[in-house]
């Protein structure tokens, strides 16, 4: 596999305002780097649906990254809007990824059923919403990252077949 490029977007009003350190974005960056990805950019934005959608669309449309991983904004708070921002700009949904993360996370906490994370494809970029907490980000991303490689190879044209021989 050629080196895949990834973008990390953190959605946090308090982080954007400089009131709280983003701990989840760096966890994502470290796991991506450990798995051979090039981290093209790390972006911190407020919980603003339009800003988040615009940034995801820009990254995908400009071909800046093959994979966009987001953290934050997937809960029940009135400001949590990451799934809506994601689905507003994706052309095809990939429900299996957040379903797998929720099922896996249920082993650790039954509250995992409350995440509203989504995933989808825009052009040749896969967008996946991860949880907000560093612990949950690590659990989920380490669980899904081995499988993402194959999907990204197909999406970017590096391989053409999903069937195992």
Contact map, one row per residue, 1 for C-alpha under 8 A:
111100000000000000000000000000000000000000000000000000000000000000000000000000000000000000000000000000000000000000000000000000000000000000000000000000001000010000000
111100000000000000000000000000000000000000000000000000000000000000000000000000000000000000000000000000000000000000000000000000000000000000000000000000000000010000000
111110000000000000000000000000000001110000000000000000000000000000000000000000000000000000000000000000000000000000000000000000000000000000000000000000000000000000000
111111000000000000000000000000000001110000000000000000000000000011100000000000000000000000000000000000000000000000000000000000000000000000000000000000000000000000000
001111100000000000000000000000000000111100000000000000000000000111100000000000000000000000000000000000000000000000000000000000000000000000000000000000000000000000000
000111110000000000000000000000010000111110000000000000000000000011111000000000000000000000000000000000000000000000000000000000000000000000000000000000000000000000000
000011111000000000000000000000000000001111100000000000000010000110111000000000000000000000000000000000000000000000000000000000000000000000000000000000000000000000000
000001111100000000000000100110000000001011100000000000000000000000011110000000000000000000000000000000000000000000000000000000000000000000000000000000000000000000000
000000111110000000000000100000000000000001111000000000000000000000011110000000000000000000000000000000000000000000000000000000000000000000000000000000000000000000000
000000011111000000000101100000000000000001111000000000000000000000000111000000000000000000000000000000000000000000000000000000000000000000000000000000000000000000000
000000001111101100000000000000000000000000011110000100000000000000000111100000000100000000000000000000000000000000000000000000000000000000000000000000000000000000000
000000000111111100000000000000000000000000011110000000000000000000000001100000000000000000000000000000000000000000000000000000000000000000000000000000000000000000000
000000000011111110000000000000000000000000001110000000000000000000000000000000000000000000000000000000000000000000000000000000000000000000000000000000000000000000000
000000000001111111110000000000000000000000000100000000000000000000000000000000000000000000000000000000000000000000000000000000000000000000000000000000000000000000000
000000000011111111111100000000000000000000011100000000000000000000000000000000000000000000000000000000000000000000000000000000000000000000000000000000000000000000000
000000000011111111100000000000000000000000011100000000000000000000000000000000000000000000000000000000000000000000000000000000000000000000000000000000000000000000000
000000000000111111110000000000000000000000000100000000000000000000000000000000000000000000000000000000000000000000000000000000000000000000000000000000000000000000000
000000000000011111111000000000000000000000000000000000000000000000000000000000000000000000000000000000000000000000000000000000000000000000000000000000000000000000000
000000000000011111111000000000000000000000000000000000000000000000000000000000000000000000000000000000000000000000000000000000000000000000000000000000000000000000000
000000000000011011111100000000000000000000000000000000000000000000000000000000000000000000000000000000000000000000000000000000000000000000000000000000000000000000000
000000000000001001111110000000000000000000000000000000000000000000000000000000000000000000000000000000000000000000000000000000000000000000000000000000000000000000000
000000000100001000011111110000000000000000000000000000000000000000000000000000000000000000000000000000000000000000000000000000000000000000000000000000000000000000000
000000000000000000001111111000000000000000000000000000000000000000000000000000000000000000000000000000000000000000000000000000000000110000000000000000000000000000000
000000000100000000000111111100000000000000000000000000000000000000000010000000000000000000000000000000000000000000000000000000000001110010000000000000000000000000000
000000011100000000000111111110000000000001000000000000000000000000000010000000000000000000000000000000000000000000000000000000000000000000000000000000000000000000000
000000000000000000000111111111000000000000000000000000000000000000000000000000000000000000000000000000000000000000000000000000000000000000000000000000000000000000000
000000000000000000000011111111100000000000000000000000000000000000000000000000000000000000000000000000000000000000000000000000000000010011000000000000000000000000000
000000010000000000000001111111110000000000000000000000000000000000001000000000000000000000000000000000000000000000000000000000000000000011001000000000000000000000000
000000010000000000000000111111111000001000000000000000000000000000000000000000000000000000000000000000000000000000000000000000000000000000000000000000000000000000000
000000000000000000000000011111111100000000000000000000000000000000000000000000000000000000000000000000000000000000000000000000000000000000000000000000000000000000000
000000000000000000000000001111111110000000000000000000000000000000000000000000000000000000000000000000000000000000000000000000000000000001001100000000000000000000000
000001000000000000000000000111111111111000000000000000000000000000000000000000000000000000000000000000000000000000000000000000000000000000000000000000000000000000000
000000000000000000000000000011111111111000000000000000000000000000000000000000000000000000000000000000000000000000000000000000000000000000000000000000000000000000000
000000000000000000000000000001111111100000000000000000000000000000000000000000000000000000000000000000000000000000000000000000000000000000000000000000000000000000000
000000000000000000000000000000111111100000000000000000000000000000000000000000000000000000000000000000000000000000000000000000000000000000000000000000000000000000000
001100000000000000000000000000011111110000000000000000000000000000000000000000000000000000000000000000000000000000000000000000000000000000000000000000000000000000000
001111000000000000000000000000011111111000000000000000000000000000000000000000000000000000000000000000000000000000000000000000000000000000000000000000000000000000000
001111000000000000000000000000011001111100000000000000000000000000000000000000000000000000000000000000000000000000000000000000000000000000000000000000000000000000000
000011110000000000000000000010011000111111000000000000000000000000000000000000000000000000000000000000000000000000000000000000000000000000000000000000000000000000000
000011100000000000000000000000000000011111000000000000000000000110000000000000000000000000000000000000000000000000000000000000000000000000000000000000000000000000000
000001110000000000000000000000000000001111100000000000000000000000000000000000000000000000000000000000000000000000000000000000000000000000000000000000000000000000000
000000111100000000000000100000000000001111110000000000000000000000000000000000000000000000000000000000000000000000000000000000000000000000000000000000000000000000000
000000111100000000000000000000000000000011111000000000000000000000000000000000000000000000000000000000000000000000000000000000000000000000000000000000000000000000000
000000001111001100000000000000000000000001111100000000000000000000000000000000000000000000000000000000000000000000000000000000000000000000000000000000000000000000000
000000001111101100000000000000000000000000111111001100000000000000000000000000000000000000000000000000000000000000000000000000000000000000000000000000000000000000000
000000000011111110000000000000000000000000011111001000000000000000000000000000000000000000000000000000000000000000000000000000000000000000000000000000000000000000000
000000000011100000000000000000000000000000001111100100000000000000000000100000111100000000000000000000000000000000000000000000000000000000000000000000000000000000000
000000000000000000000000000000000000000000001111111100000000000000000000000000101000000000000000000000000000000000000000000000000000000000000000000000000000000000000
000000000000000000000000000000000000000000000011111110000000000000000000000000001101100000000000000000000000000000000000000000000000000000000000000000000000000000000
000000000000000000000000000000000000000000000001111111000000000000000000000000000000100000000000000000000000000000000000000000000000000000000000000000000000000000000
000000000000000000000000000000000000000000001101111111100000000000000000000000000000000000000000000000000000000000000000000000000000000000000000000000000000000000000
000000000010000000000000000000000000000000001011111111110000000000000000000000000100110000000000000000000000000000000000000000000000000000000000000000000000000000000
000000000000000000000000000000000000000000000000111111111000000000000000000000000000110110000000000000000000000000000000000000000000000000000000000000000000000000000
000000000000000000000000000000000000000000000000011111111100000000000000000000000000000000000000000000000000000000000000000000000000000000000000000000000000000000000
000000000000000000000000000000000000000000000000001111111110000000000000000000000000000000000000000000000000000000000000000000000000000000000000000000000000000000000
000000000000000000000000000000000000000000000000000111111111000000010000000000000000010010000000000000000000000000000000000000100000000000000000000000000000000000000
000000000000000000000000000000000000000000000000000011111111100000000000000000000000000010000000000000000000000000000000010000000000000000000000000000000000000000000
000000000000000000000000000000000000000000000000000001111111110000000000000000000000000000000000000000000000000000000000000000000000000000000000000000000000000000000
000000100000000000000000000000000000000000000000000000111111111110000000000000000000000000000000000000000000000000000000000000000000000000000000000000000000000000000
000000000000000000000000000000000000000000000000000000011111111111000000000000000000000000000000000000000000000000000000011110000000000000000000000000000000000000000
000000000000000000000000000000000000000000000000000000001111111100000000000000000000000000000000000000000000000000000000011000000000000000000000000000000000000000000
000000000000000000000000000000000000000000000000000000000111111100000000000000000000000000000000000000000000000000000000000000000000000000000000000000000000000000000
000000000000000000000000000000000000000000000000000000000011111111000000000000000000000000000000000000000000000000000000000110000000000000000000000000000000000000000
000010100000000000000000000000000000000100000000000000000011111111000000000000000000000000000000000000000000000000000000000000000000000000000000000000000000000000000
000111100000000000000000000000000000000100000000000000000011001111110000000000000000000000000000000000000000000000000000000010000000000000000000000000000000000000000
000111000000000000000000000000000000000000000000000000000001001111110000000000000000000000000000000000000000000000000000000111000000000000000000000000010001000000000
000111100000000000000000000000000000000000000000000000000000000011111000000000000000000000000000000000000000000000000000000011110000000000000000000000010000000000000
000001111000000000000000000000000000000000000000000000010000000011111100000000000000000000000000000000000000000000000000000011110000000000000000000000000000000000000
000001111000000000000000000100000000000000000000000000000000000000111110000000000000000000000000000000000000000000000000000000111100000000000000000000000000000000000
000000011110000000000000000000000000000000000000000000000000000000011111000000000100000000000000000000000000000000000000000000111100000000000000000000000000000000000
000000011110000000000001100000000000000000000000000000000000000000001111100000000000000000000000000000000000000000000000000000001111000010000000000000000000000000000
000000000111000000000000000000000000000000000000000000000000000000000111111000010100000000000000000000000000000000000000000000001111100000000000000000000000000000000
000000000011000000000000000000000000000000000010000000000000000000000011111000111110000000000000000000000000000000000000000000000011000000000000000000000000000000000
000000000000000000000000000000000000000000000000000000000000000000000001111100011110000000000000000000000000000000111000000000001111000000000000000000000000000000000
000000000000000000000000000000000000000000000000000000000000000000000001111110010000000000000000000000000000000001110000000000000000000000000000000000000000000000000
000000000000000000000000000000000000000000000000000000000000000000000000011111010000000000000000000000000000000001100000000000000000000000000000000000000000000000000
000000000000000000000000000000000000000000000000000000000000000000000000001111110000000000000000000000000000000000000000000000000000000000000000000000000000000000000
000000000000000000000000000000000000000000000000000000000000000000000000000111111000000000000000000000000000000000000000000000000000000000000000000000000000000000000
000000000000000000000000000000000000000000000011000000000000000000000000100011111000000000000000000000000000000000000000000000000000000000000000000000000000000000000
000000000000000000000000000000000000000000000010000000000000000000000001111111111100000000000000000000000000000000000000000000000000000000000000000000000000000000000
000000000000000000000000000000000000000000000011100000000000000000000000110001111111100000000000000000000000000000000000000000000000000000000000000000000000000000000
000000000010000000000000000000000000000000000010100100000000000000000101110000011111110000000000000000000000000000001000000000001000000000000000000000000000000000000
000000000000000000000000000000000000000000000000000000000000000000000000110000001111111000000000000000000000000000011110000000001000000000000000000000000000000000000
000000000000000000000000000000000000000000000000100000000000000000000000000000001111111100000000000000000000000000000000000000000000000000000000000000000000000000000
000000000000000000000000000000000000000000000000110110000000000000000000000000001111111110000000000000000000000000000000000000000000000000000000000000000000000000000
000000000000000000000000000000000000000000000000000110010000000000000000000000000111111111000000000000000000000000000111000000101000000000000000000000000000000000000
000000000000000000000000000000000000000000000000000000000000000000000000000000000011111111101000000000000000000000000111000000000000000000000000000000000000000000000
000000000000000000000000000000000000000000000000000010000000000000000000000000000001111111000000000000000000000000000000000000000000000000000000000000000000000000000
000000000000000000000000000000000000000000000000000010011000000000000000000000000000111111100000000000000000000000000000010000000000000000000000000000000000000000000
000000000000000000000000000000000000000000000000000000000000000000000000000000000000011111111000000000000000000000000001110000100000000000000000000000000000000000000
000000000000000000000000000000000000000000000000000000000000000000000000000000000000001011111000000000000000000000000001111000000000000000000000000000000000000000000
000000000000000000000000000000000000000000000000000000000000000000000000000000000000000001111100000000000000000000000001110000000000000000000000000000000000000000000
000000000000000000000000000000000000000000000000000000000000000000000000000000000000001001111110000000000000000000000111100000000000000000000000000000000000000000000
000000000000000000000000000000000000000000000000000000000000000000000000000000000000000000011111100000000000000000000111100000000000000000000000000000000000000000000
000000000000000000000000000000000000000000000000000000000000000000000000000000000000000000001111111000000000000000000111000000000000000000000000000000000000000000000
000000000000000000000000000000000000000000000000000000000000000000000000000000000000000000000111111100000000000000000000000000000000000000000000000000000000000000000
000000000000000000000000000000000000000000000000000000000000000000000000000000000000000000000111111110000000000000000110000000010000000000000001000000000000000000000
000000000000000000000000000000000000000000000000000000000000000000000000000000000000000000000011111111000000000000001110000000011000000000000000000000000000000000000
000000000000000000000000000000000000000000000000000000000000000000000000000000000000000000000011111111100000000000000000000000000000000000000000000000000000000000000
000000000000000000000000000000000000000000000000000000000000000000000000000000000000000000000001111111110000000000000000000000000000000000000001000000000000000000000
000000000000000000000000000000000000000000000000000000000000000000000000000000000000000000000000111111111000000000000000000000000000000000010011000000000000000000000
000000000000000000000000000000000000000000000000000000000000000000000000000000000000000000000000011111111100000110100000000000000000000000000000000000000000000000000
000000000000000000000000000000000000000000000000000000000000000000000000000000000000000000000000001111111110000100000000000000000000000000000000000000000000000000000
000000000000000000000000000000000000000000000000000000000000000000000000000000000000000000000000000111111111000000000000000000000000000000010010000000000000000000000
000000000000000000000000000000000000000000000000000000000000000000000000000000000000000000000000000011111111110100000000000000000000000100110000000000000000000000000
000000000000000000000000000000000000000000000000000000000000000000000000000000000000000000000000000001111111111110000000000000000000000000000000000000000000000000000
000000000000000000000000000000000000000000000000000000000000000000000000000000000000000000000000000000111111110000000000000000000000000000000000000000000000000000000
000000000000000000000000000000000000000000000000000000000000000000000000000000000000000000000000000000011111110000000000000000000000000000000000000000000000000000000
000000000000000000000000000000000000000000000000000000000000000000000000000000000000000000000000000000001111111100000000000000000000000000000000000000000000000000000
000000000000000000000000000000000000000000000000000000000000000000000000000000000000000000000000000000001111111110000000000000000000000000000000000000000000000000000
000000000000000000000000000000000000000000000000000000000000000000000000000000000000000000000000000000000100111111100000000000000000000000000000000000000000000000000
000000000000000000000000000000000000000000000000000000000000000000000000000000000000000000000000000001101100111111100000000000000000000000000000000000000000000000000
000000000000000000000000000000000000000000000000000000000000000000000000000000000000000000000000000001000100011111100000000000000000000000000000000000000000000000000
000000000000000000000000000000000000000000000000000000000000000000000000001100000000000000000000000000000000001111110000000000000000000000000000000000000000000000000
000000000000000000000000000000000000000000000000000000000000000000000000011100000000000000000000000001000000001111111000000000000010000000000000000000000000000000000
000000000000000000000000000000000000000000000000000000000000000000000000011000000010000000000000000000000000000001111100000000000000000000000000000000000000000000000
000000000000000000000000000000000000000000000000000000000000000000000000010000000110000000000000010000000000000000111110000000011110000000000000000000000000000000000
000000000000000000000000000000000000000000000000000000000000000000000000000000000010011000001110110000000000000000011111000000011000000000000000000000000000000000000
000000000000000000000000000000000000000000000000000000000000000000000000000000000010011000001110110000000000000000001111100001111000000000000000000000000000000000000
000000000000000000000000000000000000000000000000000000000000000000000000000000000000011001111110000000000000000000000111110001110000000000000000000000000000000000000
000000000000000000000000000000000000000000000000000000000000000000000000000000000000000001111100000000000000000000000011111111100000000000000000000000000000000000000
000000000000000000000000000000000000000000000000000000001001100000000000000000000000000011110000000000000000000000000001111111100000000000000000000000000000000000000
000000000000000000000000000000000000000000000000000000000001100000000000000000000000000000100000000000000000000000000000111110000000000000000000000000000000000000000
000000000000000000000000000000000000000000000000000000000001001001000000000000000000000000000000000000000000000000000000111111000000000000000000000000000011000000000
000000000000000000000000000000000000000000000000000000000001001011110000000000000000000000000000000000000000000000000000111111100000000000000000000000000011000000000
000000000000000000000000000000000000000000000000000000000000000001110000000000000000000000000000000000000000000000000011110111110000000000000000000000010000000000000
000000000000000000000000000000000000000000000000000000010000000000111100000000000000010001000000000000000000000000000011110011111000000000000000000000000000000000000
000000000000000000000000000000000000000000000000000000000000000000111100000000000000000000000000110000000000000000001111000001111100000000000000000000000000000000000
000000000000000000000000000000000000000000000000000000000000000000001111010000000110010000000000010000000000000000001110000000111110000000000000000000000000000000000
000000000000000000000000000000000000000000000000000000000000000000001111010000000000000000000000000000000000000000001000000000011111000010011000000000000000000000000
000000000000000000000000000000000000000000000000000000000000000000000011110000000000000000000000000000000000000000101000000000001111100110010000000000000000000000000
000000000000000000000001000000000000000000000000000000000000000000000011110000000000000000000000000000000000000000000000000000000111110110000000000000000000000000000
000000000000000000000011000000000000000000000000000000000000000000000001000000000000000000000000000000000000000000000000000000000011111110000000000000000000000000000
000000000000000000000011001000000000000000000000000000000000000000000000000000000000000000000000000000000000000000000000000000000001111111000000000000000000000000000
000000000000000000000000000000000000000000000000000000000000000000000000000000000000000000000000000000000000000000000000000000000000111111100000000000000000000000000
000000000000000000000000000000000000000000000000000000000000000000000000000000000000000000000000000000001000000000000000000000000011111111110000000000000000000000000
000000000000000000000001001100000000000000000000000000000000000000000010000000000000000000000000000000000000000000000000000000000111111111111000000000000000000000000
000000000000000000000000001100100000000000000000000000000000000000000000000000000000000000000000000000000000000000000000000000000000011111111100000000000000000000000
000000000000000000000000000000000000000000000000000000000000000000000000000000000000000000000000000000001000000000000000000000000000001111111110000000000000000000000
000000000000000000000000000000000000000000000000000000000000000000000000000000000000000000000000000010011000000000000000000000000110000111111111000000000000000000000
000000000000000000000000000100100000000000000000000000000000000000000000000000000000000000000000000000000000000000000000000000000100000011111111100000000000000000000
000000000000000000000000000000100000000000000000000000000000000000000000000000000000000000000000000000000000000000000000000000000000000001111111110000000000000000000
000000000000000000000000000000000000000000000000000000000000000000000000000000000000000000000000000010010000000000000000000000000000000000111111110000000000000000000
000000000000000000000000000000000000000000000000000000000000000000000000000000000000000000000000100110000000000000000000000000000000000000011111111100000000000000000
000000000000000000000000000000000000000000000000000000000000000000000000000000000000000000000000000000000000000000000000000000000000000000001111111110000000000000000
000000000000000000000000000000000000000000000000000000000000000000000000000000000000000000000000000000000000000000000000000000000000000000000111111110000000000000000
000000000000000000000000000000000000000000000000000000000000000000000000000000000000000000000000000000000000000000000000000000000000000000000001111111100000000000000
000000000000000000000000000000000000000000000000000000000000000000000000000000000000000000000000000000000000000000000000000000000000000000000001111111110000000000000
000000000000000000000000000000000000000000000000000000000000000000000000000000000000000000000000000000000000000000000000000000000000000000000000111111111000000000000
000000000000000000000000000000000000000000000000000000000000000000000000000000000000000000000000000000000000000000000000000000000000000000000000001111111100000001000
000000000000000000000000000000000000000000000000000000000000000000000000000000000000000000000000000000000000000000000000000000000000000000000000001111111110000000000
000000000000000000000000000000000000000000000000000000000000000001100000000000000000000000000000000000000000000000000000000001000000000000000000000111111111000000000
100000000000000000000000000000000000000000000000000000000000000000000000000000000000000000000000000000000000000000000000000000000000000000000000000011111111111100000
000000000000000000000000000000000000000000000000000000000000000000000000000000000000000000000000000000000000000000000000000000000000000000000000000001111111111111000
000000000000000000000000000000000000000000000000000000000000000000000000000000000000000000000000000000000000000000000000000110000000000000000000000000111111110000000
000000000000000000000000000000000000000000000000000000000000000001000000000000000000000000000000000000000000000000000000000110000000000000000000000000011111111000000
000000000000000000000000000000000000000000000000000000000000000000000000000000000000000000000000000000000000000000000000000000000000000000000000000000001111111100000
110000000000000000000000000000000000000000000000000000000000000000000000000000000000000000000000000000000000000000000000000000000000000000000000000000001111111100000
000000000000000000000000000000000000000000000000000000000000000000000000000000000000000000000000000000000000000000000000000000000000000000000000000000001101111110000
000000000000000000000000000000000000000000000000000000000000000000000000000000000000000000000000000000000000000000000000000000000000000000000000000000001100111111000
000000000000000000000000000000000000000000000000000000000000000000000000000000000000000000000000000000000000000000000000000000000000000000000000000000000100001111100
000000000000000000000000000000000000000000000000000000000000000000000000000000000000000000000000000000000000000000000000000000000000000000000000000001000100000111110
000000000000000000000000000000000000000000000000000000000000000000000000000000000000000000000000000000000000000000000000000000000000000000000000000000000000000011111
000000000000000000000000000000000000000000000000000000000000000000000000000000000000000000000000000000000000000000000000000000000000000000000000000000000000000001111
000000000000000000000000000000000000000000000000000000000000000000000000000000000000000000000000000000000000000000000000000000000000000000000000000000000000000000111
